[in-house]
């Protein structure tokens, strides 16, 4: 199945694309800047320009046509203001969801925040705008009618992945997880229909990734 990864320059998105390419999957990396596209093409990737901030829904839908799965791993970044968070993390996500519906995308994967519930808005004051944006983006996806999976990673770490995680609908307490392991979880979701259509939190843990996904979905 053909896969488009939005936010391929980010810490998680970059590794999703790399892992899929290593497995010879049909994957295209989407970037907001032309120089990023050119660099990726030079490295042997199928790459294209997709800007969820500037592209309107119809234009995004044209760019999404032909893809079976879309991964939304886009983020405004920690150095931008609340306005960019709302524009990109919320409205950009909504536009990508609506464009995916118009383009006939079969499966949409949202890389969310660890806890996007209404109750989490004040849990980390410096991330309040981001949590609000993710809350409403996730709700829009749930109500969209688009087949989807929502992944809620714990606090993201830059170190190498361990290959072992814990997965649950909701954990009591927090946790962290390497970006590489989050990418590996998402790759397994993209490659296995039996791991699609759910919503879960993922943190570093004791189970191999595929086993953790298997055990989670058995309980659903």
Number of C-alpha atoms within 10 A of each C-alpha: 12 14 24 25 24 27 24 27 21 16 18 23 26 20 20 28 28 16 17 20 16 9 9 9 14 14 23 21 27 27 24 19 13 13 11 18 22 16 12 19 14 11 10 9 17 18 23 21 17 22 20 25 18 13 15 14 19 15 14 22 22 13 19 23 15 15 20 17 22 25 26 23 22 26 19 20 13 10 7 9 11 16 11 19 22 20 17 22 28 26 18 25 27 22 21 27 28 18 22 27 20 16 19 16 22 15 22 26 25 24 23 26 21 24 21 20 15 11 9 16 18 13 11 11 11 9 15 15 21 24 27 21 24 25 21 20 23 22 13 17 22 15 8 14 10 19 17 22 23 23 23 23 25 21 16 19 15 11 11 11 17 15 18 18 24 21 26 18 13 14 15 6 5 12 17 16 24 23 25 24 27 29 23 20 24 25 16 17 20 24 14 11 10 14 20 21 16 17 20 20 21 27 24 22 17 13 15 14 24 18 15 20 23 14 15 17 18 10 7 7
